[in-house]
Amino acid sequence: MADTDPDELERRIARTRAELAQTVDAIADRVSPKRVAERTVADVKTRAGHFVASVGDALGVTPKPVDYGPDTERVWEEERPDLAPVLITVGAVLAVGAAIVLWRRRRRR
């Protein structure tokens, strides 16, 4: 007879409504453009961090943990990164690539 008790049925209905409201709120939060953008930005930051770490490993550069504190403008104040070797390498790769492309084009004629 517990299934037909009106008070019990009302409690079940109220509980089901509350659960349904939570589920709908969770779905709305998950598909909200703002939340999607936040998750995408977080994912890109994570992937960029992994990429930078792998490039650093390949170049033999060990990242140092830095406490930026509240003043993010002073990030490079103490020690600026030495980008010259990286830029020279990128330039050399581009120059060799362009030379190969030009050499192949001239060979075809």
Summary of the structure (lengths in Angstrom):
residues: 109
radius of gyration: 29.2
end to end distance: 93.7
largest distance: 93.7
contacts: 178
relative contact order: 0.04
helix: 77%
strand: 0%
